[in-house]
């Protein structure tokens, strides 16, 4: 089996343990997926002040199910995927996003996941999921080069 594609993830969500707002996936080979979902609850004041203004150009998925199919299509070219995050809730939101209904999920390649505290990177645009995922990838590459 070929080596899994390393995919770096960052999510923004409505405060601690809140609903998903946006998700970015950045692959080692340079592909990117940046999507947001409608938020059906009041936006936390900190999120309104620090996340919403920096979201930038993001495509909205009408539903969480639509997001699942976007993730499915994005991961389809790979025979296996190793997801790398700096925060557990990013992985939680990713996994929840794969579910399309009761007992139903999108059919992803085999997945492994890694959460690393040493990947808490400063990004060009803090609290923008795409910029944060790029920064996680760049820091990961730097750490691997130093190893």
C-alpha positions as CSV (number, residue, x, y, z in Angstrom):
1,X,0.0,0.0,0.0
2,X,1.3,3.5,-0.8
3,X,2.1,6.0,1.8
4,X,-1.0,7.9,3.1
5,X,-1.5,11.5,1.9
6,X,-0.9,13.8,4.8
7,X,-3.7,16.2,5.2
8,X,-3.6,19.2,7.6
9,X,-6.8,20.5,9.1
10,X,-8.1,23.5,10.9
11,X,-11.6,24.4,11.9
12,X,-13.3,27.4,13.3
13,X,-16.3,26.9,15.5
14,X,-18.7,28.9,17.6
15,X,-16.7,29.2,20.8
16,X,-15.5,26.3,23.0
17,X,-17.2,23.0,21.9
18,X,-19.5,25.1,19.6
19,X,-20.9,24.3,16.2
20,X,-18.7,24.2,13.2
21,X,-18.3,27.4,11.2
22,X,-15.5,26.6,8.7
23,X,-13.1,23.9,7.9
24,X,-9.9,23.8,5.8
25,X,-8.0,20.8,4.5
26,X,-4.5,21.3,3.0
27,X,-2.7,18.4,1.5
28,X,1.0,17.7,1.4
29,X,0.7,17.9,-2.4
30,X,-0.7,21.4,-2.3
31,X,-4.5,20.9,-2.8
32,X,-6.8,22.9,-0.6
33,X,-10.5,22.7,0.5
34,X,-12.0,25.6,2.4
35,X,-15.7,25.5,3.2
36,X,-18.1,27.0,5.7
37,X,-21.5,25.9,6.9
38,X,-24.5,28.0,8.0
39,X,-24.6,28.6,11.7
40,X,-28.1,28.1,13.2
41,X,-27.4,29.7,16.6
42,X,-26.3,33.1,17.8
43,X,-22.6,33.8,17.1
44,X,-20.5,34.0,20.2
45,X,-19.2,37.6,20.7
46,X,-15.5,36.6,20.5
47,X,-16.2,34.6,17.3
48,X,-18.1,37.6,15.9
49,X,-15.1,39.9,16.6
50,X,-12.2,37.5,15.8
51,X,-13.3,34.8,13.3
52,X,-16.1,36.2,11.1
53,X,-14.2,39.3,10.0
54,X,-11.2,37.2,8.7
55,X,-13.1,34.4,7.0
56,X,-12.3,35.8,3.6
57,X,-13.2,34.1,0.4
58,X,-15.0,30.9,1.5
59,X,-17.5,28.8,-0.3
60,X,-20.6,27.9,1.8
61,X,-22.1,24.4,1.8
62,X,-25.9,24.7,2.2
63,X,-25.9,21.8,4.7
64,X,-23.6,19.6,6.7
65,X,-24.5,16.7,4.3
66,X,-23.2,18.9,1.4
67,X,-20.0,19.4,3.3
68,X,-19.6,15.6,3.7
69,X,-19.8,15.2,-0.1
70,X,-17.3,18.0,-0.6
71,X,-14.9,16.2,1.8
72,X,-15.5,12.9,0.1
73,X,-14.7,14.3,-3.3
74,X,-11.6,16.1,-2.0
75,X,-10.2,12.9,-0.5
76,X,-11.2,10.6,-3.3
77,X,-7.9,10.8,-5.2
78,X,-5.9,9.2,-2.3
79,X,-5.6,5.6,-1.4
80,X,-5.2,6.5,2.3
81,X,-5.2,9.7,4.3
82,X,-3.4,10.7,7.5
83,X,-5.2,13.7,9.0
84,X,-3.0,16.0,11.1
85,X,-4.4,18.6,13.5
86,X,-3.2,20.8,16.4
87,X,-6.5,20.6,18.3
88,X,-8.9,17.7,19.2
89,X,-12.0,19.6,18.2
90,X,-10.7,19.9,14.6
91,X,-10.7,16.1,14.3
92,X,-14.1,15.9,16.1
93,X,-15.7,18.3,13.6
94,X,-14.0,16.4,10.7
95,X,-15.4,13.1,11.8
96,X,-18.9,14.5,12.5
97,X,-18.8,16.0,9.0
98,X,-18.4,12.6,7.4
99,X,-21.9,11.5,8.7
100,X,-24.7,12.0,6.2
101,X,-27.6,10.5,8.1
102,X,-28.5,7.8,10.6
103,X,-26.2,5.0,10.0
104,X,-24.8,6.7,6.8
105,X,-21.5,8.2,6.0
106,X,-19.4,9.2,3.0
107,X,-17.0,6.5,1.8
108,X,-13.5,8.0,2.5
109,X,-10.2,6.3,1.9
110,X,-8.8,4.6,5.0
111,X,-8.1,7.3,7.6
112,X,-5.6,7.7,10.4
113,X,-5.4,10.8,12.6
114,X,-2.8,12.6,14.6
115,X,-3.2,15.5,17.1
116,X,0.0,17.3,17.9
117,X,0.3,20.2,20.4
118,X,3.7,21.2,18.9
119,X,1.9,22.2,15.7
120,X,0.1,25.3,17.3
121,X,1.4,27.6,14.6
122,X,1.1,31.3,14.0
123,X,-0.6,31.9,10.7
124,X,-0.7,34.9,8.3
125,X,-4.4,35.4,9.2
126,X,-5.1,34.0,12.7
127,X,-8.6,32.4,13.1
128,X,-9.0,31.9,9.4
129,X,-9.2,28.1,9.0
130,X,-7.4,28.0,5.6
131,X,-4.5,30.2,6.7
132,X,-4.2,28.2,10.0
133,X,-4.2,24.8,8.1
134,X,-1.4,26.1,5.9
135,X,0.6,27.3,8.9
136,X,0.2,23.8,10.5
137,X,1.5,22.2,7.3
138,X,4.4,24.6,7.2
139,X,5.4,24.1,10.8
140,X,5.1,20.3,10.4
141,X,7.4,20.4,7.4
142,X,9.9,22.5,9.4
143,X,9.8,20.1,12.3
144,X,10.3,17.1,10.0
145,X,13.3,18.8,8.3
146,X,14.9,19.4,11.8
147,X,14.3,15.8,12.9
